[in-house]
């Protein structure tokens, strides 16, 4: 039974590391996209990224809470369960990544990160719908980045879960 948890913990930590690395890259991208709004002369870019990591770690824990529960359940890692866990990781982290990428384009207009008030802006309807074509035209590269990151999340998570499934088969882990 201890083997079960040790492999699952390592599997989750690999997922967590992937998320942290992606968020560090996203933070760098946010800065590069909006560099004119920041004065990093006092501390520098790495200070900005490192201190943002504290926020990212807390956010990643919250985003992946369902994944933790899934890894703690004593269910054999079958291909179906591995696909479900991969889907959970991709959808939860993918949604957060899409919101982060939206910040890259939203920040220059109001000079703050998006909060819940964005949903009221979207909920107002017609004006938002009328601006969507312009948004797609001006920020097409964000959609390319999002698709690339979502594919990368899915592929890496699937590889981790398939290896976990193989280890559970190899060691004949019992869940009784």
C-alpha positions as CSV (number, residue, x, y, z in Angstrom):
1,X,0.0,0.0,0.0
2,X,2.9,2.3,0.7
3,X,4.2,1.8,-2.9
4,X,0.8,3.0,-4.1
5,X,1.2,6.3,-2.3
6,X,4.9,6.8,-3.2
7,X,4.3,6.4,-6.9
8,X,1.2,8.6,-6.8
9,X,3.0,11.3,-4.8
10,X,5.9,11.2,-7.4
11,X,3.3,11.4,-10.2
12,X,1.6,14.4,-8.6
13,X,4.9,16.1,-7.9
14,X,5.8,15.7,-11.6
15,X,2.5,17.3,-12.6
16,X,3.1,20.1,-10.0
17,X,6.6,20.8,-11.4
18,X,5.2,21.0,-14.9
19,X,2.6,23.6,-13.7
20,X,5.2,25.6,-11.9
21,X,7.5,25.7,-14.9
22,X,4.6,26.7,-17.2
23,X,3.6,29.5,-14.8
24,X,7.1,30.8,-14.6
25,X,7.2,31.0,-18.4
26,X,3.8,32.7,-18.4
27,X,5.0,35.2,-15.9
28,X,8.0,36.0,-18.1
29,X,5.6,36.3,-21.1
30,X,3.3,38.6,-19.2
31,X,6.3,40.8,-18.4
32,X,7.7,40.8,-21.9
33,X,4.2,41.6,-23.3
34,X,3.7,44.5,-20.9
35,X,7.3,45.6,-20.2
36,X,6.6,49.2,-20.8
37,X,4.3,49.2,-17.7
38,X,7.0,48.0,-15.3
39,X,10.1,49.6,-13.9
40,X,12.4,46.7,-12.9
41,X,15.6,48.9,-12.6
42,X,15.7,48.4,-8.8
43,X,15.4,44.7,-8.6
44,X,15.4,43.2,-12.1
45,X,13.4,40.6,-13.9
46,X,14.4,37.6,-11.9
47,X,13.2,39.3,-8.7
48,X,9.8,39.9,-10.4
49,X,9.6,36.2,-11.4
50,X,10.8,34.8,-8.1
51,X,8.4,36.8,-6.0
52,X,5.6,36.0,-8.4
53,X,6.4,32.3,-7.7
54,X,5.0,32.6,-4.2
55,X,1.6,33.6,-5.7
56,X,1.9,30.9,-8.4
57,X,2.6,28.1,-5.8
58,X,-0.6,29.0,-3.9
59,X,-2.6,29.2,-7.1
60,X,-1.3,25.9,-8.4
61,X,-2.2,24.2,-5.2
62,X,-5.8,25.5,-5.4
63,X,-6.1,24.7,-9.2
64,X,-4.9,21.2,-8.7
65,X,-6.9,20.3,-5.5
66,X,-9.1,17.9,-7.5
67,X,-6.0,16.2,-8.9
68,X,-4.7,15.6,-5.4
69,X,-8.0,14.0,-4.4
70,X,-7.8,11.8,-7.6
71,X,-4.4,10.6,-6.8
72,X,-5.3,9.8,-3.2
73,X,-8.2,7.6,-4.2
74,X,-7.3,3.9,-4.0
75,X,-8.3,3.3,-7.6
76,X,-6.0,1.3,-9.9
77,X,-4.4,3.5,-12.6
78,X,-6.1,2.0,-15.6
79,X,-6.0,3.6,-19.1
80,X,-9.4,5.1,-18.5
81,X,-8.5,6.5,-15.0
82,X,-5.2,7.8,-16.5
83,X,-7.2,9.6,-19.2
84,X,-9.6,11.0,-16.6
85,X,-6.7,12.3,-14.5
86,X,-5.0,13.7,-17.5
87,X,-8.3,15.5,-18.5
88,X,-8.6,16.9,-15.0
89,X,-5.1,18.3,-15.1
90,X,-5.5,19.7,-18.5
91,X,-8.9,21.3,-18.0
92,X,-8.2,22.9,-14.6
93,X,-4.7,24.1,-15.5
94,X,-5.8,25.0,-19.1
95,X,-8.6,27.2,-17.8
96,X,-6.2,29.0,-15.5
97,X,-3.7,29.4,-18.4
98,X,-6.4,30.9,-20.6
99,X,-7.3,33.4,-18.0
100,X,-3.6,34.3,-17.6
101,X,-3.1,34.7,-21.3
102,X,-6.2,37.0,-21.4
103,X,-4.4,39.1,-18.8
104,X,-1.6,39.7,-21.3
105,X,-4.0,41.6,-23.5
106,X,-6.2,43.0,-20.7
107,X,-3.5,44.6,-18.6
108,X,-2.5,47.4,-21.0
109,X,-6.0,48.9,-20.9
110,X,-6.6,49.1,-17.2
111,X,-3.1,48.5,-15.7
112,X,-4.3,45.8,-13.3
113,X,-4.6,42.1,-13.4
114,X,-8.1,40.7,-14.2
115,X,-10.4,40.0,-11.3
116,X,-14.0,39.0,-11.1
117,X,-15.1,42.3,-12.6
118,X,-14.0,40.8,-16.0
119,X,-17.0,38.5,-15.9
120,X,-19.4,41.5,-15.5
121,X,-17.7,43.0,-18.5
122,X,-18.2,39.9,-20.5
123,X,-21.8,39.5,-19.2
124,X,-22.8,42.9,-20.6
125,X,-23.2,41.1,-23.9
126,X,-23.3,43.1,-27.1
127,X,-20.3,45.3,-26.7
128,X,-18.1,42.3,-25.8
129,X,-19.4,40.3,-28.7
130,X,-18.8,43.2,-31.1
131,X,-15.2,43.5,-29.9
132,X,-14.4,39.8,-30.2
133,X,-13.3,39.9,-33.9
134,X,-10.9,42.7,-33.2
135,X,-9.6,40.8,-30.2
136,X,-9.0,37.7,-32.3
137,X,-7.2,39.8,-35.0
138,X,-5.0,41.7,-32.6
139,X,-4.1,38.9,-30.2
140,X,-4.0,35.8,-32.5
141,X,-0.7,34.8,-31.1
142,X,-2.3,34.3,-27.6
143,X,-4.5,31.6,-29.1
144,X,-1.5,29.9,-30.7
145,X,0.3,30.0,-27.3
146,X,-2.8,28.6,-25.6
147,X,-3.2,25.7,-28.0
148,X,0.5,24.9,-27.7
149,X,0.3,24.9,-23.9
150,X,-2.9,22.9,-23.8
151,X,-1.4,20.2,-26.1
152,X,1.8,20.2,-24.0
153,X,-0.2,19.9,-20.7
154,X,-2.2,17.0,-22.1
155,X,0.8,15.1,-23.6
156,X,3.1,15.5,-20.5
157,X,0.3,14.5,-18.1
158,X,-0.7,11.5,-20.2
159,X,3.0,10.3,-20.3
160,X,3.3,10.6,-16.5
161,X,0.0,8.8,-15.9
162,X,0.8,6.0,-18.4
163,X,4.2,5.4,-16.6
164,X,2.4,5.4,-13.3
165,X,-0.1,2.8,-14.7
166,X,2.9,0.6,-15.9
167,X,4.5,0.8,-12.4
168,X,1.3,-0.2,-10.7
169,X,1.0,-3.2,-13.0
170,X,4.7,-4.1,-12.6
171,X,4.5,-4.2,-8.8
172,X,1.1,-5.7,-8.7
173,X,-0.2,-3.1,-6.2
174,X,-3.2,-4.4,-4.3
175,X,-5.9,-2.0,-3.2
176,X,-7.6,-4.3,-0.7
